[in-house]
Amino acid sequence: GSGTRCRQRLLLFEQVGGSWRGVMEPAIYLAVLVVLLLFWVRSKGVEYIIIHHRWVFVCLFLLPLSVVFDVYYYLRAWLVFKMCSAPKQHDQRVRDIQRQVREWKNEGSKTYMCTGRPGWLTVSLRVGKYKKTHKNIMINLMDILEVDTKQQVVRVEPLVNMGQVTALLNSIGWTLPVVPELDDLTVGGLIMGTGIESSSHIYGLFQNICVAYELVLADGSLVRCTEKENPDLFYAVPWSCGTLGFLVAAEIKIIPAKKYVRLQYQPVQGLKNICETFSRESQNKENNFVEGLVYSLDEAVVMTGVLTDVAEPDKINRIGYYYKPWFFKHVEKYLRESHSAVEYIPLRHYYHRHTRSIFWELQDIIPFGNNPLFRYTFGWMVPPKISLLKLTQGETIRKLYEQHHVVQDMLVPMKSLEKLIVFLHSEIKVYPLWLCPFNLPSLPGMVHPKGDEAELYADVGAYGEPRTKQFEAKASTRQLEQFLRNSHSFQMLYADCYLTREEFWQMFDGSLYHKLREQLNSKDAFPEVYDKICKAARH
């Protein structure tokens, strides 16, 4: 009897030991790998790793840190909205901004003012030097204040981002008419700069769906402006980059949402055919969304989307799930297979279809990021925060990116699209190119068509490493800027800008802007917009 019990105990120990080894062995292997990796990092040096093997630093540190950031801001936004505390705190926060401005004035207005938000937190790839020399006004305004479904308007603070807005509005059956692509883009940045999406051929740029702005001016006063109330200020604010006053709230149109986007993929061959197809689909107002991805000089996929509540179950594709292929790679499949197709994509998944891969920028940072093994294992942490990438890039990487990397959005009349693509192919050769149509109304302000009527434009986004041997960052960008000026086109202000002051005001209409600068005494309080966005002002 005792022998049997001993054998049973031995058998039990073996079973427990086996299962324990099954758990411990992978853990030991992982620990050994981590130790070896740390030794490698130590021997090579952190700077070497960040420059030559940036994916190691991004995967081990920035991805987990990005998740922590996202969870914190999501929980904060949810609690604030559920407790309805944002509207109560908003007035107090605005009064604090007014107090800071008046203090600056009482101290003698010795330097210009700017927001106290660190430059690395913005989505632009560059950091403004002016933050170090100007008076920083702290603006802690990052909440959704009110959703008015009767008036079909949402009132938000300037640091609310697109991820917040779509998460809340879509959950209650509403959406913005224009939802610019990346989650971290803020309302303030999209108003003071600009924003665009594949619905812009109907609704225009982000500024065109805004119905009111609230600003603290250079004298500390709080002003509200609309098309009828202070209209000059209302039209001068977009593209002004915070040089007329501090934006403290905005009211934006909302529209009823639907569950899905019925998305049709249409491969197109030949540049002339690509431009004609894209222009034709952009003029068709039955298309709620129009977008093009150009993969080479004569290959593209044009996508058209229609909002719907009904979907064919076998054609639903939830492209926003972390383990799904990156969207631009998914689209390329239809080009390679050379056939059209239809899918039904959940609305919020569609809005943020390029977020996980930061369009196609992430492939340069994590080359294996679209590999199924990586997607299923680490895809839930993607993408890393652009702000954290900027904060940790260091001077060497910044210079490498500046000389060997292009990030430009060019707004061109549809009739000039073909010429621009040919120009980009010969001078830069970056693919894919992002095509997004938009209606540009003839309204006062810095950006409007040449004539007196609205005109159909296209945003051409070039993001990536140039493949032409003759590429030289400054010279090539200067040539591009000359092309844009000659074709009454515009350059988005987040990108590297080598324009002279005179050239800048040839590209943009400064008449209303300068008039408001004089009227509001902004000239002594804020730098001119050119001095915030030119190459010399950023690093």
C-alpha angles and dihedrals in degrees: 000000000000090000091054091050090050091051090049090051092048090049090049091049090050092050092047091043091049093051090043090052089048089059098037101046096063089043091052092047090050092048091050090050091050092049091049090048092051090049089050092050091048094049095046097037129240094263092054091051093047091051103038103025103025092156089070092058093041095049097043100040117007098048095053090043090050090054091053090050092050095047092048095049093043093052092044093051091046093050094045093051094044091050092045088224097134098079092048094050094041096074091048092050092049090051088053090054090049089050091053092050092049091048089053089052094047090050089061103267090262098167138018119272129237136165116283093228108123113254093233091063093067121093092234112104091230131069120223115240091205092077088077096053104033130077105266114222110200111230114183099178113135107134140103105240106189143350111209107189093178094058089031093231135126119205114209142169118247099254094055107118133215093253090058094046097049093043091056101036097044090050090060097041100263137103143179115263088230119034110180111220114251121071094226098055107117129218090237092053092047092052100040090042114015143264137206141182139177090273092060093097084075105029104027126223123340091266090060092064093051116099102181142014129198117205140178106223132211092273093052095254122138115232133183120205134189136157088283103027113063090342096177091059091044092058095039097054099073113086091010094112095218096305097124099048145314114291109225102168142002135197114217132187118251130196133196112277129222129210101246146022112224098217123195119198114207118183111210130193126204125037096247091050091047093054094044093049093046092048093047094050091045091056091051104094091193086076108085090192133027125180138158133202113197112202098178138352092284105022128079144142117227114202126199123187135195125192114240142163093209125071137178101246095221092053099051111119117186094200094173094071111113095239095052121106116266109273098240089052090048090052092048089060090070090052092051092046089043098220137114120242143179127222135174112226123188108251099244091044088055094049092055098034093127096040100091094055095032084239095298100321094102092067088069091052101038104022093187094044094116093050109119092232092055093043094052093043105038105005092103089068095051134142110044113222111268088219091057091047088055094045093054102035097095128206096287095055091042090057092044090052091047093053101034106028134069127206111169137144114199122192109207135170108262089242089062096048097098093049092050093051090050090048092049091048093054098040106032112003099203118162143226098038118199116226119196123168124216139179112236110201122208098250133138118272141074097306125047139126122278093247133050095262134072114269135200112245134177130221110220111197118199113187125164147039116330115238098200116104093218095056113132114171101227099035094045093046090048090055090048091050090051090052090051094049092049093052097044090251131142137227119221109245098228090071131081108287122195095173119130116236091257092050091047092057090046088058096042129043106240099174098101093034094055091044090056091045088059096043096048096040088239093141092078095039105044134029119249113268091248091058090056099048106032118107093253091059095056139055 
